Amino acid sequence: MEAESGRSKNSKSMEQPSSSLVSGLKRRRKCRNICFGVMGVLIFIIILIIILAFTVFKAKKPVTAIDSVSLTDLKVSLDLARLQVVLNASLDVDLSIKNPNKVGFKYTDSSAQVNYRGQQIGEVPIPAGKISADETKPMNLTLILMADRLISDSKFFSDALGGELPLNTFAKISGKANVLNLFKIHVDSSTSCDFIIFLSNRTVGDQDCKYKTKL
Protein backbone atom coordinates (compact mmCIF):
# COMPACT_ATOMS: atom_id res chain seq x y z
CA MET A 1 0.00 0.00 0.00
CA GLU A 2 2.81 2.33 0.86
CA ALA A 3 4.48 1.52 -2.49
CA GLU A 4 1.25 2.28 -4.37
CA SER A 5 0.76 5.58 -2.57
CA GLY A 6 4.33 6.49 -3.41
CA ARG A 7 3.73 5.74 -7.08
CA SER A 8 0.57 7.85 -7.12
CA LYS A 9 2.42 10.75 -5.54
CA ASN A 10 5.17 10.46 -8.14
CA SER A 11 2.67 10.33 -11.01
CA LYS A 12 0.85 13.39 -9.67
CA SER A 13 4.10 15.29 -9.35
CA MET A 14 4.93 14.38 -12.97
CA GLU A 15 1.48 15.43 -14.19
CA GLN A 16 1.72 18.89 -12.59
CA PRO A 17 4.76 20.13 -14.59
CA SER A 18 3.38 18.60 -17.79
CA SER A 19 0.04 20.41 -17.35
CA SER A 20 1.79 23.71 -16.61
CA LEU A 21 3.89 23.17 -19.73
CA VAL A 22 0.77 22.63 -21.82
CA SER A 23 -0.91 25.75 -20.42
CA GLY A 24 2.26 27.74 -21.11
CA LEU A 25 2.30 26.52 -24.71
CA LYS A 26 -1.37 27.48 -25.06
CA ARG A 27 -0.67 30.98 -23.76
CA ARG A 28 2.24 31.39 -26.17
CA ARG A 29 0.14 30.13 -29.05
CA LYS A 30 -2.66 32.52 -28.09
CA CYS A 31 -0.25 35.49 -27.89
CA ARG A 32 1.25 34.53 -31.23
CA ASN A 33 -2.18 34.32 -32.85
CA ILE A 34 -3.09 37.73 -31.44
CA CYS A 35 0.16 39.22 -32.77
CA PHE A 36 -0.45 37.68 -36.20
CA GLY A 37 -4.03 39.01 -36.15
CA VAL A 38 -2.92 42.54 -35.25
CA MET A 39 -0.20 42.45 -37.92
CA GLY A 40 -2.72 41.23 -40.47
CA VAL A 41 -5.15 44.07 -39.64
CA LEU A 42 -2.34 46.65 -39.84
CA ILE A 43 -1.17 45.29 -43.20
CA PHE A 44 -4.75 45.34 -44.50
CA ILE A 45 -5.23 48.97 -43.36
CA ILE A 46 -1.93 50.03 -44.98
CA ILE A 47 -2.84 48.30 -48.26
CA LEU A 48 -6.32 49.87 -48.15
CA ILE A 49 -4.85 53.36 -47.59
CA ILE A 50 -2.43 52.88 -50.48
CA ILE A 51 -5.23 51.68 -52.78
CA LEU A 52 -7.46 54.63 -51.84
CA ALA A 53 -4.58 57.10 -52.22
CA PHE A 54 -3.92 55.94 -55.77
CA THR A 55 -7.56 55.46 -56.86
CA VAL A 56 -10.40 57.35 -55.18
CA PHE A 57 -8.18 59.95 -53.51
CA LYS A 58 -5.60 60.17 -56.27
CA ALA A 59 -4.53 63.80 -56.69
CA LYS A 60 -6.10 65.44 -59.73
CA LYS A 61 -5.23 68.76 -61.30
CA PRO A 62 -7.31 71.76 -60.19
CA VAL A 63 -8.20 73.92 -63.18
CA THR A 64 -8.12 77.71 -63.14
CA ALA A 65 -10.23 79.14 -65.95
CA ILE A 66 -11.13 82.63 -67.16
CA ASP A 67 -14.80 82.26 -68.09
CA SER A 68 -15.38 85.74 -69.48
CA VAL A 69 -13.79 89.15 -69.87
CA SER A 70 -15.88 92.31 -70.25
CA LEU A 71 -14.88 95.92 -70.70
CA THR A 72 -16.27 98.60 -68.39
CA ASP A 73 -15.75 102.34 -67.96
CA LEU A 74 -13.90 102.80 -71.23
CA LYS A 75 -13.02 106.38 -72.04
CA VAL A 76 -10.81 107.14 -75.02
CA SER A 77 -9.85 110.59 -76.24
CA LEU A 78 -7.25 111.83 -78.71
CA ASP A 79 -5.01 114.80 -77.94
CA LEU A 80 -3.82 115.91 -81.39
CA ALA A 81 -1.73 118.75 -80.03
CA ARG A 82 0.40 116.34 -78.01
CA LEU A 83 -0.16 113.37 -80.33
CA GLN A 84 -1.37 111.50 -77.30
CA VAL A 85 -4.18 109.04 -76.66
CA VAL A 86 -5.87 109.33 -73.26
CA LEU A 87 -7.32 106.04 -72.04
CA ASN A 88 -9.18 105.10 -68.87
CA ALA A 89 -10.64 101.60 -68.66
CA SER A 90 -11.27 98.64 -66.40
CA LEU A 91 -11.87 94.96 -67.10
CA ASP A 92 -14.31 92.67 -65.33
CA VAL A 93 -12.84 89.17 -65.29
CA ASP A 94 -14.95 86.15 -64.27
CA LEU A 95 -12.52 83.55 -62.96
CA SER A 96 -13.31 80.06 -61.71
CA ILE A 97 -11.24 77.44 -59.91
CA LYS A 98 -12.39 73.83 -60.19
CA ASN A 99 -11.21 71.26 -57.65
CA PRO A 100 -11.90 67.73 -59.01
CA ASN A 101 -10.31 66.03 -55.98
CA LYS A 102 -12.16 64.15 -53.24
CA VAL A 103 -10.34 66.30 -50.68
CA GLY A 104 -10.16 70.05 -50.08
CA PHE A 105 -7.63 72.28 -51.81
CA LYS A 106 -6.04 75.25 -50.02
CA TYR A 107 -4.42 77.99 -52.08
CA THR A 108 -2.21 80.89 -51.06
CA ASP A 109 -2.41 84.60 -51.90
CA SER A 110 -2.08 85.19 -55.61
CA SER A 111 -2.97 87.75 -58.28
CA ALA A 112 -4.44 88.20 -61.74
CA GLN A 113 -2.70 90.40 -64.30
CA VAL A 114 -3.56 92.13 -67.53
CA ASN A 115 -0.76 92.63 -70.05
CA TYR A 116 -0.30 94.64 -73.22
CA ARG A 117 2.29 93.24 -75.64
CA GLY A 118 4.19 91.58 -72.80
CA GLN A 119 4.04 94.56 -70.42
CA GLN A 120 1.94 94.41 -67.26
CA ILE A 121 -0.62 97.22 -67.21
CA GLY A 122 -2.94 96.05 -64.44
CA GLU A 123 -3.12 93.72 -61.45
CA VAL A 124 -5.65 92.63 -58.84
CA PRO A 125 -4.97 90.42 -55.79
CA ILE A 126 -6.59 87.02 -55.26
CA PRO A 127 -6.77 86.35 -51.49
CA ALA A 128 -5.93 82.92 -50.05
CA GLY A 129 -8.80 80.50 -49.55
CA LYS A 130 -10.03 76.92 -49.63
CA ILE A 131 -12.07 74.97 -52.16
CA SER A 132 -14.02 71.94 -50.98
CA ALA A 133 -13.96 68.55 -52.70
CA ASP A 134 -15.58 68.53 -56.17
CA GLU A 135 -16.32 72.26 -55.92
CA THR A 136 -16.00 75.00 -58.53
CA LYS A 137 -15.37 78.38 -56.93
CA PRO A 138 -16.29 81.46 -59.01
CA MET A 139 -14.51 84.80 -58.62
CA ASN A 140 -15.27 88.20 -60.08
CA LEU A 141 -12.24 90.45 -60.44
CA THR A 142 -12.00 94.05 -61.61
CA LEU A 143 -8.72 95.05 -63.24
CA ILE A 144 -7.92 98.76 -63.59
CA LEU A 145 -5.72 99.46 -66.59
CA MET A 146 -2.64 101.60 -65.94
CA ALA A 147 -3.01 104.17 -68.70
CA ASP A 148 0.49 105.62 -68.28
CA ARG A 149 2.09 102.27 -69.09
CA LEU A 150 -0.13 101.85 -72.13
CA ILE A 151 0.65 105.30 -73.49
CA SER A 152 4.38 104.84 -72.99
CA ASP A 153 4.38 101.91 -75.42
CA SER A 154 5.29 102.99 -78.95
CA LYS A 155 2.78 100.59 -80.52
CA PHE A 156 -0.19 101.79 -78.51
CA PHE A 157 -0.87 104.85 -80.69
CA SER A 158 -1.08 102.79 -83.89
CA ASP A 159 -3.24 100.12 -82.16
CA ALA A 160 -5.62 102.82 -80.90
CA LEU A 161 -5.92 104.37 -84.35
CA GLY A 162 -6.62 100.91 -85.78
CA GLY A 163 -9.41 100.47 -83.23
CA GLU A 164 -8.10 97.18 -81.78
CA LEU A 165 -6.18 96.74 -78.54
CA PRO A 166 -4.56 93.30 -78.03
CA LEU A 167 -4.45 92.33 -74.36
CA ASN A 168 -3.69 89.30 -72.24
CA THR A 169 -4.92 88.22 -68.81
CA PHE A 170 -2.92 85.83 -66.66
CA ALA A 171 -3.85 84.21 -63.35
CA LYS A 172 -1.96 81.64 -61.30
CA ILE A 173 -3.10 79.72 -58.20
CA SER A 174 -0.70 77.75 -55.97
CA GLY A 175 -1.72 75.53 -53.09
CA LYS A 176 -1.80 72.08 -51.53
CA ALA A 177 -4.20 69.15 -51.54
CA ASN A 178 -4.15 67.06 -48.35
CA VAL A 179 -4.90 63.38 -49.08
CA LEU A 180 -6.09 61.39 -46.04
CA ASN A 181 -3.96 63.66 -43.83
CA LEU A 182 -0.98 61.63 -45.00
CA PHE A 183 0.04 63.07 -48.35
CA LYS A 184 0.35 66.80 -49.08
CA ILE A 185 0.58 67.47 -52.81
CA HIS A 186 1.67 70.86 -54.12
CA VAL A 187 -0.32 72.16 -57.09
CA ASP A 188 0.23 75.09 -59.48
CA SER A 189 -2.63 76.00 -61.80
CA SER A 190 -2.51 78.89 -64.27
CA THR A 191 -4.50 80.28 -67.17
CA SER A 192 -3.55 82.76 -69.88
CA CYS A 193 -6.08 84.38 -72.21
CA ASP A 194 -5.34 86.52 -75.26
CA PHE A 195 -8.15 88.77 -76.48
CA ILE A 196 -8.81 92.00 -78.35
CA ILE A 197 -10.67 95.09 -77.20
CA PHE A 198 -12.57 96.67 -80.10
CA LEU A 199 -12.52 100.36 -79.26
CA SER A 200 -15.27 101.35 -81.72
CA ASN A 201 -18.06 99.38 -79.98
CA ARG A 202 -16.27 98.77 -76.65
CA THR A 203 -16.49 94.98 -76.82
CA VAL A 204 -14.12 92.09 -76.21
CA GLY A 205 -13.53 89.42 -78.83
CA ASP A 206 -11.18 86.84 -80.35
CA GLN A 207 -10.54 85.30 -76.94
CA ASP A 208 -8.05 82.41 -76.86
CA CYS A 209 -7.22 80.76 -73.52
CA LYS A 210 -4.55 78.25 -72.51
CA TYR A 211 -4.56 76.31 -69.27
CA LYS A 212 -1.67 74.71 -67.44
CA THR A 213 -1.56 72.68 -64.23
CA LYS A 214 1.47 71.19 -62.52
CA LEU A 215 1.52 68.67 -59.66
BAFI-3210 file (N, C-alpha, C; in Angstrom, 3 decimals, decimal comma, padded with zeros to 6 digits):
// residues 215
n [1|2|3|4|5|6|7|8|9|10|11|12|13|14|15|16|17|18|19|20|21|22|23|24|25|26|27|28|29|30|31|32|33|34|35|36|37|38|39|40|41|42|43|44|45|46|47|48|49|50|51|52|53|54|55|56|57|58|59|60|61|62|63|64|65|66|67|68|69|70|71|72|73|74|75|76|77|78|79|80|81|82|83|84|85|86|87|88|89|90|91|92|93|94|95|96|97|98|99|100|101|102|103|104|105|106|107|108|109|110|111|112|113|114|115|116|117|118|119|120|121|122|123|124|125|126|127|128|129|130|131|132|133|134|135|136|137|138|139|140|141|142|143|144|145|146|147|148|149|150|151|152|153|154|155|156|157|158|159|160|161|162|163|164|165|166|167|168|169|170|171|172|173|174|175|176|177|178|179|180|181|182|183|184|185|186|187|188|189|190|191|192|193|194|195|196|197|198|199|200|201|202|203|204|205|206|207|208|209|210|211|212|213|214|215]
n.u [000,833|001,920|003,817|002,220|000,951|003,138|003,827|001,598|001,862|004,206|003,393|001,461|003,047|004,537|002,574|001,795|003,928|003,818|001,219|001,352|003,228|001,812|-000,243|001,319|002,309|-000,112|-000,754|001,354|000,844|-001,621|-000,929|000,762|-001,023|-002,671|-000,829|-000,227|-002,781|-003,158|-001,039|-001,896|-004,261|-003,170|-001,551|-003,540|-004,952|-002,950|-002,530|-005,091|-005,207|-003,189|-004,284|-006,624|-005,405|-004,249|-006,343|-009,354|-008,759|-006,747|-004,549|-005,774|-005,682|-006,329|-008,229|-007,781|-009,721|-010,522|-013,543|-014,999|-014,440|-015,039|-015,478|-015,413|-016,298|-014,896|-013,026|-011,940|-009,866|-008,473|-005,601|-004,608|-002,815|-000,726|-000,195|-001,250|-002,886|-005,531|-006,501|-008,801|-009,792|-011,384|-011,389|-013,678|-013,285|-014,313|-013,500|-012,815|-012,219|-011,714|-011,967|-011,291|-010,757|-011,242|-010,784|-010,231|-008,833|-006,335|-005,337|-002,800|-002,178|-002,554|-002,498|-004,117|-003,355|-003,212|-001,994|-000,211|001,059|003,156|003,839|003,045|000,039|-001,898|-003,224|-004,689|-005,320|-005,665|-007,103|-006,012|-007,507|-009,908|-011,008|-013,622|-014,058|-014,661|-015,683|-016,493|-015,229|-016,338|-015,049|-015,111|-013,356|-012,006|-010,085|-008,038|-006,855|-003,565|-003,066|-000,846|001,258|000,355|000,272|002,930|003,995|005,275|003,763|001,169|-000,227|-000,616|-002,153|-004,421|-005,404|-006,039|-008,165|-008,202|-007,198|-004,814|-004,797|-003,816|-004,725|-003,639|-003,574|-002,618|-002,716|-001,584|-001,205|-002,061|-003,086|-004,512|-004,251|-005,966|-004,850|-002,262|-000,713|000,596|000,124|001,615|000,317|000,207|-001,680|-002,532|-003,771|-003,961|-005,099|-005,565|-006,895|-008,898|-009,636|-012,175|-012,260|-014,129|-016,798|-016,606|-016,237|-015,276|-013,369|-012,337|-011,173|-008,726|-007,759|-005,384|-004,579|-002,825|-001,556|000,287|001,532]
n.v [-001,202|001,173|001,426|001,737|004,160|005,788|005,626|006,857|009,435|010,172|010,066|012,079|014,270|014,337|014,851|017,452|019,358|018,769|019,572|022,311|023,004|022,546|024,446|026,730|026,600|026,906|029,524|030,914|030,265|031,494|034,205|034,515|034,116|036,335|038,406|037,875|038,340|041,090|042,165|041,374|042,897|045,490|045,426|045,086|047,529|049,353|048,586|049,148|051,935|052,722|051,830|053,430|055,952|055,980|055,618|056,373|058,711|059,795|062,357|064,995|067,393|070,666|073,135|076,298|078,744|081,306|082,557|084,617|087,861|091,219|094,590|097,621|100,997|102,444|104,993|106,924|109,270|111,605|113,472|115,702|117,806|117,079|114,695|112,391|109,670|109,417|107,236|105,557|102,780|099,743|096,237|093,606|090,518|087,242|084,630|081,199|078,458|075,118|072,259|069,037|067,015|064,578|065,614|068,607|071,684|073,940|077,223|079,721|083,310|085,130|086,549|088,275|089,299|091,840|092,244|094,094|093,557|092,057|093,635|094,418|095,907|096,114|094,873|092,677|091,549|088,122|086,755|084,360|081,097|078,371|075,495|073,268|069,646|068,490|070,940|073,970|077,108|080,320|083,528|087,058|089,544|092,818|094,621|097,373|099,329|100,506|103,453|105,078|103,316|102,059|104,169|104,819|102,882|102,368|101,212|101,512|103,816|103,408|101,047|102,025|103,853|102,054|100,844|098,487|096,758|094,688|092,462|090,651|088,368|086,986|084,484|082,845|080,128|078,775|076,014|073,472|070,070|067,967|064,672|062,253|063,114|062,330|062,577|065,411|067,341|069,468|071,981|073,775|075,947|077,553|080,089|081,579|084,119|085,409|088,260|090,672|094,095|095,870|099,042|100,697|099,756|099,070|096,399|092,992|090,551|087,666|085,791|083,704|081,058|079,440|076,691|075,521|073,115|071,967|069,323]
n.w [000,000|000,825|-001,176|-003,428|-002,860|-002,936|-005,609|-006,775|-005,800|-007,072|-009,756|-009,788|-009,234|-011,557|-013,427|-012,845|-013,650|-016,402|-017,127|-016,555|-018,436|-020,797|-020,532|-020,626|-023,254|-024,601|-023,884|-025,109|-027,772|-028,060|-027,677|-029,850|-031,969|-031,576|-032,052|-034,769|-035,806|-035,243|-036,756|-039,279|-039,562|-039,482|-041,786|-043,714|-043,396|-044,164|-046,850|-047,817|-047,463|-049,237|-051,665|-051,792|-051,850|-054,341|-056,059|-055,503|-053,979|-055,458|-056,448|-058,382|-061,057|-060,197|-061,945|-063,220|-064,641|-066,981|-067,400|-068,623|-070,075|-069,725|-070,811|-069,056|-068,194|-070,212|-071,572|-074,115|-075,587|-077,939|-078,086|-080,167|-080,281|-078,602|-079,692|-078,430|-076,891|-074,682|-072,220|-070,212|-068,465|-067,358|-066,599|-066,254|-064,938|-065,009|-063,114|-062,490|-060,278|-060,369|-058,391|-058,729|-056,972|-054,293|-051,893|-049,919|-051,221|-050,577|-051,232|-051,707|-051,247|-054,247|-057,580|-060,313|-063,608|-066,151|-069,368|-071,865|-074,896|-073,715|-071,536|-068,210|-067,304|-065,460|-062,349|-059,942|-056,652|-055,521|-052,864|-050,334|-049,887|-049,567|-051,301|-051,438|-051,727|-055,024|-055,873|-057,612|-057,629|-058,092|-059,104|-059,186|-060,675|-060,823|-062,963|-063,126|-065,676|-066,217|-067,427|-068,015|-068,496|-070,766|-072,632|-072,799|-074,405|-077,619|-079,641|-078,977|-079,862|-082,643|-082,506|-081,208|-083,089|-085,063|-083,889|-082,447|-079,588|-078,438|-075,769|-072,782|-070,257|-067,194|-064,764|-061,777|-059,551|-056,552|-054,364|-051,888|-051,782|-049,438|-048,834|-047,214|-044,851|-044,903|-047,213|-048,690|-051,424|-053,681|-055,792|-058,827|-060,708|-063,668|-065,922|-069,119|-071,153|-074,328|-075,924|-077,724|-077,502|-078,936|-079,830|-081,077|-080,644|-078,043|-077,087|-076,283|-077,917|-079,959|-078,169|-076,744|-074,851|-072,699|-070,664|-067,808|-065,618|-062,858|-060,974]
ca.u [000,000|002,812|004,476|001,252|000,760|004,332|003,731|000,572|002,418|005,170|002,666|000,849|004,097|004,932|001,475|001,718|004,757|003,379|000,038|001,795|003,892|000,766|-000,908|002,263|002,299|-001,368|-000,670|002,245|000,142|-002,655|-000,245|001,247|-002,177|-003,091|000,164|-000,453|-004,030|-002,918|-000,199|-002,721|-005,147|-002,344|-001,171|-004,754|-005,226|-001,931|-002,838|-006,323|-004,852|-002,426|-005,229|-007,458|-004,580|-003,925|-007,565|-010,404|-008,177|-005,600|-004,532|-006,098|-005,231|-007,313|-008,199|-008,124|-010,227|-011,126|-014,796|-015,376|-013,791|-015,876|-014,884|-016,271|-015,753|-013,903|-013,018|-010,806|-009,849|-007,254|-005,008|-003,822|-001,727|000,402|-000,163|-001,371|-004,181|-005,866|-007,324|-009,177|-010,635|-011,269|-011,866|-014,311|-012,845|-014,951|-012,515|-013,313|-011,236|-012,391|-011,215|-011,901|-010,310|-012,157|-010,345|-010,159|-007,631|-006,039|-004,419|-002,207|-002,415|-002,075|-002,966|-004,438|-002,696|-003,559|-000,756|-000,302|002,288|004,191|004,045|001,939|-000,617|-002,945|-003,122|-005,646|-004,975|-006,590|-006,774|-005,934|-008,795|-010,026|-012,071|-014,019|-013,964|-015,578|-016,321|-015,998|-015,368|-016,293|-014,512|-015,274|-012,242|-011,996|-008,716|-007,921|-005,719|-002,638|-003,009|000,486|002,085|-000,127|000,648|004,383|004,383|005,294|002,781|-000,192|-000,866|-001,077|-003,237|-005,616|-005,924|-006,623|-009,414|-008,096|-006,176|-004,558|-004,452|-003,688|-004,920|-002,921|-003,847|-001,959|-003,100|-000,703|-001,717|-001,799|-004,199|-004,152|-004,897|-006,089|-003,956|-000,980|000,043|000,355|000,576|001,666|-000,319|000,229|-002,633|-002,513|-004,499|-003,553|-006,076|-005,339|-008,145|-008,810|-010,669|-012,574|-012,524|-015,271|-018,056|-016,266|-016,494|-014,117|-013,532|-011,183|-010,543|-008,051|-007,219|-004,555|-004,556|-001,668|-001,556|001,472|001,516]
ca.v [000,000|002,328|001,523|002,284|005,580|006,491|005,742|007,845|010,753|010,461|010,332|013,393|015,287|014,379|015,433|018,894|020,131|018,597|020,410|023,709|023,168|022,627|025,748|027,736|026,521|027,476|030,984|031,386|030,129|032,525|035,491|034,534|034,316|037,732|039,217|037,678|039,012|042,542|042,454|041,229|044,068|046,647|045,292|045,344|048,969|050,026|048,302|049,873|053,356|052,884|051,678|054,632|057,105|055,937|055,456|057,345|059,954|060,174|063,804|065,445|068,757|071,756|073,918|077,714|079,142|082,625|082,259|085,737|089,153|092,306|095,920|098,600|102,339|102,799|106,385|107,144|110,587|111,835|114,801|115,914|118,750|116,342|113,372|111,497|109,036|109,328|106,042|105,096|101,596|098,642|094,959|092,666|089,168|086,147|083,555|080,058|077,435|073,834|071,257|067,733|066,033|064,155|066,300|070,049|072,277|075,253|077,985|080,885|084,601|085,187|087,749|088,200|090,401|092,131|092,632|094,639|093,245|091,576|094,555|094,412|097,217|096,046|093,718|092,628|090,415|087,019|086,345|082,923|080,501|076,922|074,972|071,936|068,552|068,533|072,262|075,000|078,382|081,461|084,800|088,200|090,451|094,050|095,049|098,760|099,463|101,596|104,171|105,623|102,267|101,853|105,297|104,844|101,910|102,993|100,588|101,785|104,853|102,788|100,120|102,822|104,371|100,911|100,467|097,181|096,745|093,299|092,328|089,297|088,219|085,827|084,211|081,636|079,718|077,754|075,526|072,082|069,152|067,055|063,382|061,385|063,663|061,628|063,074|066,803|067,467|070,863|072,158|075,087|075,999|078,891|080,280|082,759|084,381|086,520|088,772|091,999|095,087|096,669|100,358|101,347|099,381|098,772|094,984|092,094|089,424|086,841|085,296|082,407|080,758|078,252|076,309|074,705|072,678|071,190|068,670]
ca.w [000,000|000,862|-002,492|-004,372|-002,570|-003,414|-007,076|-007,122|-005,544|-008,140|-011,011|-009,667|-009,348|-012,966|-014,190|-012,589|-014,588|-017,788|-017,349|-016,612|-019,726|-021,820|-020,419|-021,114|-024,714|-025,065|-023,763|-026,172|-029,047|-028,085|-027,887|-031,227|-032,854|-031,437|-032,772|-036,200|-036,153|-035,250|-037,916|-040,474|-039,644|-039,841|-043,200|-044,503|-043,359|-044,977|-048,258|-048,153|-047,586|-050,482|-052,785|-051,837|-052,224|-055,774|-056,861|-055,177|-053,508|-056,270|-056,688|-059,730|-061,296|-060,185|-063,180|-063,135|-065,952|-067,156|-068,091|-069,480|-069,866|-070,251|-070,699|-068,385|-067,955|-071,231|-072,036|-075,015|-076,242|-078,710|-077,935|-081,388|-080,028|-078,010|-080,326|-077,296|-076,661|-073,260|-072,042|-068,875|-068,664|-066,398|-067,104|-065,331|-065,286|-064,273|-062,960|-061,712|-059,915|-060,188|-057,654|-059,009|-055,982|-053,243|-050,679|-050,077|-051,809|-050,023|-052,082|-051,059|-051,903|-055,614|-058,278|-061,743|-064,296|-067,534|-070,047|-073,225|-075,640|-072,798|-070,422|-067,260|-067,207|-064,441|-061,451|-058,841|-055,786|-055,255|-051,490|-050,048|-049,551|-049,629|-052,161|-050,978|-052,699|-056,170|-055,919|-058,526|-056,933|-059,008|-058,617|-060,076|-060,437|-061,613|-063,244|-063,588|-066,585|-065,940|-068,702|-068,278|-069,086|-072,127|-073,485|-072,986|-075,422|-078,950|-080,521|-078,505|-080,689|-083,893|-082,163|-080,899|-084,354|-085,776|-083,231|-081,784|-078,541|-078,032|-074,360|-072,236|-068,813|-066,661|-063,349|-061,296|-058,202|-055,974|-053,089|-051,528|-051,542|-048,351|-049,079|-046,041|-043,832|-044,999|-048,355|-049,079|-052,808|-054,124|-057,093|-059,484|-061,805|-064,274|-067,172|-069,880|-072,210|-075,259|-076,475|-078,347|-077,199|-080,100|-079,261|-081,719|-079,976|-076,648|-076,815|-076,208|-078,831|-080,351|-076,944|-076,863|-073,516|-072,514|-069,270|-067,435|-064,226|-062,520|-059,656]
c.u [000,863|003,482|003,529|001,035|001,965|004,298|002,725|001,084|003,390|004,460|002,007|001,882|004,587|003,846|001,431|002,628|004,324|002,155|000,413|002,503|002,875|000,066|000,006|002,321|001,029|-001,335|000,223|001,556|-000,931|-002,048|000,246|000,110|-002,678|-002,144|-000,031|-001,728|-003,864|-002,083|-001,007|-003,652|-004,372|-001,945|-002,363|-005,062|-004,238|-002,210|-004,071|-006,041|-004,118|-003,355|-006,100|-006,670|-004,307|-005,152|-008,556|-009,816|-006,925|-005,676|-004,793|-005,777|-006,387|-007,139|-008,648|-008,523|-010,768|-012,368|-015,219|-014,591|-014,688|-015,225|-015,875|-015,530|-014,651|-014,092|-011,750|-010,941|-008,493|-006,816|-004,084|-002,641|-000,493|000,614|-000,225|-002,791|-004,397|-006,860|-007,556|-010,135|-010,414|-011,885|-012,514|-013,973|-013,570|-014,015|-013,141|-012,179|-011,997|-011,468|-011,864|-011,536|-011,406|-011,767|-010,269|-008,818|-007,453|-005,032|-003,980|-002,584|-001,799|-002,578|-003,314|-003,878|-003,309|-002,309|-001,062|001,056|003,446|004,453|002,820|001,356|-001,753|-002,797|-004,166|-005,313|-006,086|-006,258|-006,784|-007,301|-008,745|-011,201|-012,380|-013,895|-015,040|-016,325|-015,675|-016,283|-015,264|-015,707|-014,772|-014,226|-012,377|-010,555|-008,734|-006,659|-004,878|-002,355|-001,612|001,410|001,654|000,407|002,147|004,861|004,237|004,232|001,342|-000,921|-001,418|-002,209|-004,540|-006,240|-006,582|-007,898|-009,375|-006,924|-005,959|-004,087|-004,365|-003,965|-004,245|-003,232|-003,207|-002,353|-002,145|-001,261|-001,373|-003,108|-003,740|-004,947|-004,809|-005,194|-002,599|-000,093|-000,369|000,979|000,491|001,139|-000,163|-000,720|-002,666|-003,329|-004,062|-004,512|-005,661|-006,683|-007,904|-009,963|-010,932|-013,063|-013,779|-016,583|-017,843|-016,614|-015,177|-014,369|-012,233|-010,431|-009,985|-007,338|-006,424|-004,438|-003,375|-001,737|-000,373|001,344|002,931]
c.v [001,246|002,530|002,140|003,767|006,378|006,675|006,800|009,255|011,149|010,797|011,695|014,482|015,403|015,046|016,948|019,694|019,968|019,452|021,880|023,992|023,331|023,981|026,877|027,761|027,138|029,002|031,574|031,353|031,214|033,897|035,615|034,770|035,763|038,653|039,106|038,395|040,521|042,939|042,373|042,415|045,302|046,607|045,580|046,835|049,725|049,826|049,071|051,361|053,611|052,802|052,927|055,852|057,149|055,708|056,570|058,698|060,351|061,659|064,114|066,931|069,754|072,621|075,351|078,187|080,561|082,425|083,381|086,984|090,215|093,651|096,876|099,923|102,701|104,249|106,617|108,526|110,790|113,292|115,027|116,859|118,045|114,976|112,275|110,965|108,913|108,183|105,779|103,920|100,606|097,395|094,165|091,253|088,168|084,949|082,426|079,069|076,154|072,856|069,889|066,657|065,700|064,733|067,790|070,500|073,679|075,968|079,262|082,170|084,613|086,486|087,411|089,456|090,610|092,728|093,167|094,444|092,915|092,466|094,562|095,811|097,203|094,788|093,828|091,401|089,372|086,499|084,831|082,388|078,988|076,548|073,547|070,907|068,696|069,870|073,136|076,359|079,536|082,697|085,874|089,239|091,674|094,547|096,470|098,874|100,685|102,333|104,679|104,588|101,970|102,931|105,316|103,840|102,526|102,438|100,929|102,778|104,252|101,801|100,882|103,390|103,265|100,404|099,132|097,203|095,306|093,239|090,858|089,342|086,925|085,691|082,884|081,391|078,619|077,322|074,067|071,330|068,123|065,769|062,525|061,828|062,962|062,203|064,516|067,039|068,921|070,969|073,600|075,034|077,422|078,901|081,588|082,935|085,602|086,957|090,174|092,864|095,903|098,029|101,012|101,037|098,927|097,340|094,215|090,911|088,692|086,316|083,893|082,121|079,451|077,974|075,380|074,382|071,755|070,643|068,486]
c.w [000,000|-000,468|-003,494|-004,144|-003,028|-004,910|-007,482|-006,894|-006,641|-009,441|-010,979|-009,823|-010,776|-013,813|-014,038|-013,511|-016,025|-018,086|-017,406|-017,924|-020,850|-021,770|-020,893|-022,632|-025,289|-025,007|-024,851|-027,537|-029,192|-028,351|-029,330|-032,208|-032,798|-032,197|-034,283|-036,653|-036,237|-036,452|-039,209|-040,666|-040,065|-041,317|-044,100|-044,563|-044,232|-046,471|-048,706|-048,349|-048,887|-051,694|-052,920|-052,301|-053,714|-056,664|-056,551|-054,812|-054,282|-056,624|-058,156|-059,848|-061,188|-061,431|-062,890|-064,524|-065,909|-068,025|-069,037|-069,093|-070,498|-069,939|-070,057|-068,255|-068,949|-071,676|-072,848|-075,643|-076,896|-078,557|-079,124|-081,159|-079,483|-078,660|-079,251|-077,188|-075,154|-073,084|-070,559|-069,063|-067,525|-067,017|-065,977|-065,802|-064,391|-064,289|-062,148|-061,463|-059,611|-059,483|-057,870|-057,987|-054,972|-051,888|-050,976|-050,625|-051,246|-050,920|-051,363|-051,804|-053,303|-056,247|-059,719|-062,406|-065,671|-068,178|-071,448|-073,903|-074,704|-071,601|-069,514|-067,115|-066,188|-063,606|-060,356|-057,987|-055,710|-053,861|-051,326|-049,644|-049,658|-050,517|-051,713|-052,095|-053,769|-056,280|-056,989|-057,898|-057,924|-058,321|-059,661|-059,720|-061,344|-061,728|-063,799|-064,454|-066,209|-067,243|-069,024|-068,909|-070,520|-073,060|-073,759|-074,028|-076,814|-079,887|-080,131|-079,401|-081,985|-083,641|-081,906|-082,166|-085,166|-085,128|-082,518|-080,808|-078,074|-076,574|-073,962|-070,738|-068,365|-065,174|-062,968|-059,848|-057,746|-054,628|-052,869|-051,333|-050,516|-048,499|-047,824|-044,887|-043,801|-046,093|-048,657|-050,443|-053,233|-055,555|-057,557|-060,671|-062,354|-065,564|-067,805|-071,053|-073,032|-075,822|-077,040|-077,867|-078,461|-079,585|-079,841|-081,011|-078,533|-076,252|-076,793|-077,127|-079,088|-079,130|-077,156|-075,552|-073,523|-071,023|-068,999|-065,952|-063,978|-061,108|-059,151]
res [m|e|a|e|s|g|r|s|k|n|s|k|s|m|e|q|p|s|s|s|l|v|s|g|l|k|r|r|r|k|c|r|n|i|c|f|g|v|m|g|v|l|i|f|i|i|i|l|i|i|i|l|a|f|t|v|f|k|a|k|k|p|v|t|a|i|d|s|v|s|l|t|d|l|k|v|s|l|d|l|a|r|l|q|v|v|l|n|a|s|l|d|v|d|l|s|i|k|n|p|n|k|v|g|f|k|y|t|d|s|s|a|q|v|n|y|r|g|q|q|i|g|e|v|p|i|p|a|g|k|i|s|a|d|e|t|k|p|m|n|l|t|l|i|l|m|a|d|r|l|i|s|d|s|k|f|f|s|d|a|l|g|g|e|l|p|l|n|t|f|a|k|i|s|g|k|a|n|v|l|n|l|f|k|i|h|v|d|s|s|t|s|c|d|f|i|i|f|l|s|n|r|t|v|g|d|q|d|c|k|y|k|t|k|l]
***
